Amino acid sequence: MPAAGSGDAGAAAPIVEKTRRGEARGTQSFVHILALCWRRPSLLGLELLWRWSYGIPLLVVLWFAGQHIWAETAAKLEATGVFQFSLQDSMQGAVQVSDAIDVLKAPVLHIAAWLLPLSMMAWAVAAGLGRSSVLRAYRPETPRRWAAMIVLQLLRIVALFGTLVVWFVAIRWAALFALGSGAASDAGDEPNLVLYCALVIIFSLGIFAVWALLSWIFSIAPLLAVLEGRGIANSLVRSLRLGPLRSKLVEINMVMGIVKLALIVLAMVFSATPLPFEEVVHGASLYAWWAVVTVLYLVASDFFQVARVVAFVELWGLAVQVDTPSAP
C-alpha cells in the first residue's frame, strides 16, 4: 500500500495528511475529513436521528411545562410591567425584569428540580447509543460498549452543567459589581451599564474558550472506551495522556469552537435579515423564517460534530499504527 500522499495523480487525497517526519497534521487533515463526511451523508443522518429523537420530545415537555408556568404566573407577570419593557428607560426595564424573575423563580425551580436531572439522564442514554451507532456506521468493527458510553456521556453533560453554573455565578458577580454594591455604589454613581456589558462579554468569551479547550477530554473518553476497550476511569485518564495526538485534538477542538461561534453569528445575521422588511414579513412568516434558520444551524452544527468524531478516529488510528512496531 503506497504511503499517504505518494499515490498517482488521479488517486484520492489521503484522509490524514502527514509532515515530512511522518507526523499527522491537524487542521490540514480536518479539511479532507470534512470532505469525507460530506460524501457520506448517512453519518449526518444518524447524528440528526439520535439528537432530534431526544431534542423534539424534550421541546414538547418544555412547551407543556412553560404553559403550566404561564397559567400560574400570567397575572403576576402583567403586574410587574415587564410586557411594557423598553430599552429607552434601561433602569426601569432592569427593575421590571428583576420583578419578573422573582415571580418566575419559584415555579421554574420547582419544575427544574425534576426535569433537569431527568433530561440529563435521557441525554446520556441518547448520546451513548447514538454516538455508538455513528461510530459503527463509520467503522463497522467498532464494538458495542453502551454502558461505558452512557456513563461517560453523563459525566460530560454534568461537566457542561457545571460550566454553565460557573458562567452564571460570574455574570451575577458582574451585575453586583457594576450595577449593585460594587464599583458604582463605592463611587456614589449610577450603575455602570457599560462596565457590566464589558464584564459579561469577557466572562462569556473566557469561559467559552476554557470549555472549548477542556471539553475534548470528556468528548474523547467515550470514544477511547469503545476503540481501546477501556473502563470508565481508565478512559478519562487515557484522554489526558494521548501524547503527540493531544496537540492535534486540541487544535481541531479550537477550530470547532471558532466554527461554532461563526455559525452562531451567521444564524443571528440571517435571523435579523427580515427585520428591515417587518411591514411585509411579520407574524407567521417571520416565525417560519426563524424556524428555518434554526434548523439549518442545528444541521450545520451536527455536521461538524460528526466531522470531529471522524477526525479523532482517523488520528487515533494513525497514532496506533505509529506506536505498533512493524513485523520483522
N, C-alpha and C positions, 0 to 999 in steps of 0.2 A: 504494500500500500504506500503510495507516494506521500511524502511529508506535506504538511499543510502549506499551501501557497506554492508548491512546486509542480502542480499539475499542468495539463495542456492549457492552451489559451481558451479553449471552449469549455473547460471544466468548471464546475460550480465553485463559487468562492467558499473558503473554509468558514465554518461557523465561528471558531475561535482563532483569532489572529495571534501570531507569536512574534516576539522580538528576535534579534539575531542570536541571542543566547538561549532561545527556546522557551522563554517565559511567556505566559499568556498576557495578552493586552486586555485592558479593562473596557473603557468606553468604545474603543475601536471595534472590539468584538461585539459589543452591545448593538451596534448598527446592523451587523449581519443577523443577530438574534431577532431583532425587530422584523427584519425581512422574512426570516423563517416563520415567525409567529403569524405574520400577515398571510403567508402561503398556506397556513394550517388553521383555518377559521374554526375548526371543530374544538380546538383548545379554548378559544374565547367563548364558544358556545357553552362548553361545560362550566367555565368560570361564571358566566352570566346565569346559568341554570341554578347552581348552588347558592350563589349570592342572592339572587332575586327570589328564590324559593324561601329564603329566610327573610329578606327585606320586605316583600309585599305583605305577608301576614303580619309582620311587626307594625307596618304602617297602618293596617286595618285596626290592630289592637290600640295603637296610639290615637287613631281617629275616635274610637269609641271612648277611650279614656279622656280625650280632650273634650268630647261632647258632654261627658259626665261632669267634668270640672266647670265647663261653661254654664251648664244648668245650675250649678251650685253657687257660682260667683258672679254671674252676669250683672245682677243688680248692684252688688258692691263695687264691681269694676266701673260701672257707669257713674257711681258717686265720686270716684277718685278723679274724674275728668280726663283719664288717660286717652279716651277716644277723641278728645279735642287737642291732643298733643301737637305742639308746633315748635319748630326749631327757632322761630323768631324770638321766643322767650325761653331760652335754654334752661334757666334756673327753675322756672315754674314747671317746665317739662320734666326736669330731673325729679322734682317733688312728686309729680303725677306718676312717673314710672316707679318711684320708690313706694308710693302708696299702693300701686297695683301689685307690686311684688309682695308686699305684706299680705294682701288679700289672697294671692295665689300660693303663697309659700306652704301653708298647712296642707291643702288638698293635693298639691303636686308632690310633696314629700311623702304623703300617705300612699299615693299610688306608686311612686318610685321605690318605696321600701320593698315591694314585692315584684314590681315589673322589671326593675333594673337587674337584680340577680338572675331572674328567670330569662331575660333576654340575653344576658352574658353567657349563661349556660347553653342556651339554644344556639348562640353564635359559635361557641366552641365545638358543639356537635356538628353543625352545618359546615364549619370551616375544616374540621378534621376529616370528615367524609368527602367533602368536595375537593379539598386540596389533594387527597389521596387519588381521587378519580382523575384529576388533571395530570398528576404525575404518571399514573399508569397509562393514560392516553398518549403521553409523550414518550414514556419509557416503559413498555409493557412488562419488562422483567422486574419492575419495582414491586416489592412485597407489600401486602396489606398489613399495616400496624395501626389500626384505627384507634385503639385505646391510648397509645402514646401520642398520636397526633392530636386527639381531642384534649388531653390534659395539657399539652404544650400550647395549643391554641388558646386554652383558657388562661394560662399564665400570661400569654401575650395580651389578651384583652384586659386582664387585670392591670398589667403594666401600663397600658394605654389609659385606662381609667385613672390610675394614679397620676399620670402625667397631666391629665385634664384637671385633676384636683389641685395640683401644684400651680397650674395656669390660673385657675380661679382664685386661689389664695393670693397669687401675685397681683392679679387685677384688683382684687379687693384692697390689698395694701396700697396700690397706686391710687385708688379712689380716696382712701382715708388720708393719704399723704398730701395729695394735690387738691382735694375738694373738702376735706374734713379737718381733722385735728393735726395735720402736718404743717407743711410749709406755709399754706395760706393762713391758718389760724395764728401761727407764730408771728407772721408779719402783720397780722391785723387786716389783711386784704381780702378781697373776694376770692372764691375758689378759682384756681388756675386751671381752666379747661385745656389750654394748650399743653401745659405740663402733663396733665392726665392723659391726653391723646398720645403724646410722645412716649410716655411710660407704657401705655397699652401696646403701642407698636413695637417697642423694644422688647418687652416681655414676651409678646406673642411670637415674634420672629426668633428670638433667642431660644425659647422652649421648643418651638418647631424644629429649629436646627439641631438641638440636642436630641430630640426624638428621632430625627432622620439619621443621626449618627449612630444611635444606640439600638434602634428598633430592629436592625438587621440581626441582632443576637437572638431575639425572640422569633424572628421570621425564619431563620436558618435552622434553629434547633429542631423543629418538626421535620424538616427535610433530612437532616442528619440522622434522626431516629429511624427514618424509613430506609434511606440509602445505605447506611452503615450498620443498621440493626442495633442501635444503641438504646440504653434506657433513658428515662426522662432526665435525671440528674446528669448522667454522663453526656447526654446530648447538649445540655446547657454549657457544661464545662468545655466540651469539644468546640462549641461555637465561639469560645474565647481563644482557642488555640488552633487557628487554621493556618498558621504560618504565612507564606507568601500569598496564599489565597485571600487572606483577610483584607489586604490593601485593595485588591481588585473589587471585593464585595463592598467595601466602604465607598469606593469610587462610584460604583454603579448605584449604590443606595443614595448617595448625594445627588447623582444625576436624576434619580427618580424623584427626590424631593423637589428639585428645580422644575421637573416636568409637572409635578402636581400643582406647584404654585402657578405655573404657566397655564395649566388647564383651568384653574380657578379664576385667574384673571380673564381668560378668554370667555369662560361661562358668564362672568359678570358683564363683560363688554357686550356679548350677544344678548344677554337679558335686558340690557339697557337700550339697545338699538331701537325698539319701538316707541320709546318714551317721547321723542320729538314729534311723533305722529299719534299722540294719545287721543286726538279728536276722532281719528279714524280707527285706530287699533286700541280697543279697550274691552273691558268685560271678559266674556268667554274667550274671544280670540286672543287677548293678551295672556290669559292664563294658559291657553293651549300652547302658545309660543314658549312660555316659560317651562312648560312640561316637556316640550321637545328638546329645549336646550339642556334641561336637567338629565334627560335620558341619554343624550349624546355625550354629556360629560361623564356619566356613570359608565357608559360603554367604553369610552376612551381610557378612563382610569382603570377599568378591569383589564383592558388590553395590555397596558403597561405592567400591571401586576403579573399577568401571565408571562410577559417577557422577562420580568425579574426572576421568576421561578426557573424558567428555562435557562437563563444566564447562569444561575447558580449550579444547575445540574451539569451544564457543559463545562464550566470552570472546575467544578468538583471532579468530573470525570477526567479532565486533563491532568489535574493535580495527582489523582490516583495513579495514572499512567506514569507520571514522572517519578513518583515515590516507589513504584513497584519495579524492582530490578528485572531486567530482561533475562530470559533463559539463556544459558551458555550454548 
